[in-house]
Amino acid sequence: MSIKTKILILGNSSFVQRRVLKSLKKIKGLDIILCSKSSKINRENLVFFNDYKKAIRSSPNLVYISLINKLHYKYAKFALENKCNVIVDKPITNSLVLSKQLVKLAQKNKLLLAEANVFNYHNVYKKIIKSIGGINKITHIQSNFNIPVIKKIHTIKRRDDDALMDMSPYAAAIVRIFFNKEYQITTQKITYNNTSYVKNFFIFCKNKKISYFGNFGSEKEYISEIRFFSNKKIVSINHQAFALPNDTRVTVEFKEKNKTKTINFSKDDTIKNFIQECLQAIKLKKYDMYYKNILFDSKIREELRLK
């Protein structure tokens, strides 16, 4: 009888219920348990703990941290100190300094540390890049991502989740994936009532081969789209581009020679794909890619915050 991999999820948010649990249940060989301070212990519902530290001390193989942003660093550090492999919802921390501390601790203990920023794990992105002729054929990228949620300052402060914290991981990942570490960034930020908390931001990034413009925010009408341009083609995901659904086909628009056609691509599961990759990394004890991605993305986010 094979031994199951014990995965502990810290937090029981609607995102965990809607997306994370459904994806994890598709992966064979997992023993899934939840720790939630807001839910009663109910093993039928997988809630085994109400205390995060007690749950981590139960020696899971992997801890998935899906708490408010402000708690990510604290419990990632505690889990690594207790010799657990760790996945953290984006953003992993609120600063490059803290990200470096976590990576150093993971390296010391030879553990996985990964940030769950998974939009590009949908197979449709690979197919789009292939249809264009490869990453090197892309000349420009545009994205718009806005969620119509008007937050109060005290809520943002308590949760550490202004638009820049929540959405800059997407912008950072695009720079990492498509710019090959050569880039110049400019940005513009619109804050709440002249505070330091950002409600909308724009990023423009370029090098000699490619440019990127991204519009992100938390007060406008909902939009989640991304467009890829080459010299001959425009390819667009016009809906839910940064959170593609697991249970429906994805419609992609292709425009070439002034003619437009749409293609429906098959279903895929970004979280499942990401977790399976992480489990394979744990098996092989190969973590360098995750460390490098965390540090690169944290550096980009820091630049956006400071500019």
N, C-alpha and C positions, 0 to 999 in steps of 0.2 A: 504494500500500500504506500503510495507516494505521500510525502509530507507536504502539506499546503503552505503557501506563503501567507503569513499573517500580515494584513494591511490594516492599519488603524487610521481612521479619518477623524481629525479634530474639527468639530463643527458639524451642524446639521441644518444648514441653510437651505433655502429653496433651490439654489444652484446645485448643492449636493444631492438633493432628492431628485431634481429634474434631469440632471446630466451625469454627475459623477457616479452615483450608485448604479444607474442603469448601464453605464459603460463598463464598470468594473464587473458586474454580474455576467457579462459576456465572456470574461476571461476565465479560462479553466485554471484550477489549482489555487484559487485565492480563498482565504478565510477572512471575511470582511467584518470589522467591528467599528462601531461609532462611539465617540465621546462627545456628549452634548451637555452644556450647562442649562439649557432651556427645555430639554426633554426628559421625561421620566425614564428610568432604566426599564427597558423592555427588550428582552433578548430576541423576541420574535421580530421586532423592528430593528434589530442589530445594535441597539443602544446598550452598551455594556458598562459605560462609565459616565460620571458627571464631573470628574476631576481630571483636568488635562495632564497634570504631572503624574498622577497615579496611573493613568492610562499609558503614558509613555514608559513608565517603569515596569509595565507588564511584558516588556520585551517583544514588541512587534518587529517583524523584519523590515517593514516600511511604514513610515508615518506620512500621511497626506494632510497638510495643514490648509484648511479652508476656513480660516477665521477672518475677522476684520483686519485691515491692513496693519493697524497699529500693533497687533499681536504676532505678526509673522516672524519678526526677528527673535523675539523672546522664546517662542516655543520651537523654532528651528534650532536655535542654539541649545536649548535643553535636550532636544531629541538627539542631536549630534553628540552631545556630551554623554548621553546614555547609549551610545553606540548603535543608533538606529539610522538606517538610510532615510532620506528626507526628500519629499516633493512639497513645494510651497506654491500656492496660487500666486499669480502675478499681482502686484510687484513683490518680489521676494523681501526687499527692505526699502527704506525711504532714503538711503544714501549709499554712495560707493564705498565709504569707509566700513559700514556695517556689512555690506556684501562681501568685502574682502575678508572681514573677520570670520564670516561663516564659511567661506571657501577654504580659508587656512585651516579651520577646525575640521572640515570634511576631509581635506588632504591628510592631515595629521592622523585621523582615525581610519583612513582608507574607506570612505563611505560615499554613497551617492548623495549629491545635493543638486536638485534640479528645480527650475522655475517652470510652472505649468502655464506657459503661454503657447497655446496649441493651435491657433487658427490655421497655420500653414501645414498642419499634419493631415488635412483633408486631401484625398487623392486628386481633387480637381485642380489644385495648385500645380502639381507635377504635370498634369495634362495640359494646362495652359502654357506653362513654360516650354514644354515640348512642342506645342503647336506654333509657338513664336519662333522656335529654332534654338532655344537655349537661353540662359540668363544673359549671355553676352550680346544677344540681339535686342534686348530691352533697352529703350532709350529714355523712357520717362514712365513714372508711376504717379497716379493720383489716388487719393483716398479721402472719403468723407465718412466720419463716424460721429454721430450725435445721438444722445439719449435724453429725452425730455423729462429730466428729473431735477426739480429745483430744490437744492439742499440748503439747510440753514447752517450758518457758520458754526454753531456749537456742535452740530452733528458731524460736520467735516472735521473739526478739531478732534472730536472724540474718536472718530474712526480713522482719521488720517487718509481721507479718500476724496480729495478734490479731483478735478478732471485730469490734471497732469499726472497724479499718482496712478489713477485707474487706467488711463488710456495711453500714456507715453510708452508702456511696454510694447504696444503694437507698433508704434512709430520706430522704436529702437530695433525691433526685430526686422522690420523692413530694411533698415539701414544695414544691419548685420548680414542679412541674407543676400542682398542685391548689390552692395557697394564694395565688397572685398576690402574693407578696412580703410579705404581712401575716400575721404568725404570732407565737405565743408558744410556747416550747419548754421542757419539763421532761424530765428523763431520770434513769434509775437504772442504775448499772453494777455488775456483779459481777465481781471480778477473780480472777486466779490467785494464791492464797496470799498475799494482801495486797500483791501487786506492783502496778505501774502497768498491767499487761497485762490487757485486758478479755476475759472469756470469754462473757459474756452482757450484753445491755443492752436497756433498754426506753425507748421514746420516746413522749411524749405531746405533740401539737402542736395548737393551736387558733387560730381567729380568730372573728369574729362569725358566720360562715356555715358553717364546716366544722371538724371535729375529726379527728384521726388518732392511732391507737394502734398501735405496732409493737413486736413482740417478736422479737429477733434473738439468735442464739447459736451456739456451736460444740461443745456437749457433749451435747445432748439428742437424742431420736429425730428422724429426718429429717422435716421438714415445710416446705412452701413454698406458702403460700396467701395470697390477698388477697381481701377482700370490700369491695364498694362499697354504701353505703346511701343511699337517697333517702327521701322521705316516703312513697313508695308501693311501693318495690321494694328487694330485696336481690339483688345479683349477685355470684357467687363463682367464682373459679378455685381449685380445691381441690388441685391438684397441679402442681408445677414452675412456679409462677406467676412466679418471678423468673428462670427459665431455661427458657422454653418450648421444647420440641423442634422441630427443623426438619422432621422426617420423619413426624410423626403429627398427626392432627387434635386439636384442643383442645376439651375438654369444659367447658362453662360452665353453672353452675346459676343459674336464675332463680326467685326466690320473690316472689309477688305475691298479695294477698288470701288468704294462708295456703295457697296452692297452689304446688307446686314442679314445675318442668320443667327438663330438661337439653337443651342444644343442642350439637351437634358442629360446630365451626367448621373451616374449611379450613386446610391447612398453610400455614406462612409461615416466613420465614427472617430473624430479627432482625439477625444480623450482616451478611448481604447487604444488607438495607435500609439499615442504618446506613452501611456502606462506600460504597454507591452515592450516598447523600446527601452524604457527605464528598467524593467525587470530583466531584460537581456543584458543590459549594462551591468546590473548587479551580479548576474551570473558570471559574467566575464571579468568583472572588477575593472571595467574601463569607464572612467568618469571624467577624463580631461575635457571632452567636448562640452559637457554640462558646466564645468567650472568656467571655461573660456566664454561660453555664451552668457553666463550670469555676469561676469565682470565686464564684458563688452556692453551689454545692454544697460547695466547699471551706470557705466560711464556716459553713455548717450543720455540717459535720463538725468544724470547730474548736469550735463551740459545744457539741456533744455531748461532745467530748473534755474540755473545760474545766469543764463544769457538774458 
